[in-house]
Amino acid sequence: MSNVEPNTNRDDYFDHTRKAIDPLLPHDLRDVLEVGAGTGQTLAYIKARAPRARTFAIEKSTIAAAAARSRVDHVVEGDIENLDLPFAPASFDTILLLDVLEHLVDPWAAIAKLTPLLRQRGSMIASIPNVRYYKVSLPLLVRGEWNLQDKGILDRTHLRFFVKKTAIELMTSSGLRLDSVIPTGVEKGRKKWLLNKLSGGLLQPFLEYQYLIRVSRAD
C-alpha cells in the first residue's frame, strides 16, 4: 500500500475479493503470495478454490494484517518497498499485485524485488487502473479538473498513473513474459461494450476501467 495512510474508516477499503482474476489463475495453485492483501479476502477465496494451496500475504496496514491472519496461512506486516522479504528465491508459483502498484513510490523496483521469488513458469498477476478512462480523462481535458477521491482511479493515495502501454511495460520491466491482458469495464453485455462496438472499437481505450495483467517467468 501507499506511504499515504488511506481512509481506513471506510469498511471496504481493505476488504475486497477479486474474483475477476479467475481466468488468469493457474490450474495448479500451490504457493501464492499476495502483496497488499488487505484483510485476506482474495487469498481466502483462492484457498477455498484450492484447499491444498499455501497462502502468504504482505500487508502494510496493521489493522488489515491482523484481520488477514484469520484467513491466510502466513502474514507479513510491512511495506513492500522497505521490507526485507523473508522468502527464499523461487518460493512461489503465483504472486498477486491487485490495486497495489499505483500506490508505490517505485513500482518498477517492487517488480524487480519480487521477480526472483517466482518459480520457473510462475506467474505474477496485477490489476492496474487505466487513467485514460473517460470519467478521468474527459473532466481533465474539457474542464481542467483532476479531483482526488477516497477510492477509484483518482484515489488520493495513488502515486503513479498508468495507461495500457505503460502498465504492460511496468509488468515486463524485469524480464517477465507477457501472457495476458484483460480489460475490465467493457465485458460483453454491458452498456459500454455496446457503445464500444458501435464505435468500431475506437472508444475502447477510454471505456476500459482497469487492466488485469499476467506475466510469467520463462527461464
ABEGO torsion letter per residue (X at the ends): XBABBBBAABAAAABBBBAAAAAABBABBABBBBBGAEAGAAAAAAAAABAABBBBBBBABAAAAAAAAAABABBBBEBAAABBBABBBGABABBBBBGAAAABABAAAAAAAAAAABBBGBBBBBBBBBAABAAAAAAAAAAGBBBBBABEAABAABABBBBAAAAAAAAAAAGBBBABBBBBGABBGBAAAAAAAAAGGAAAAAABABBBBBBBBAX
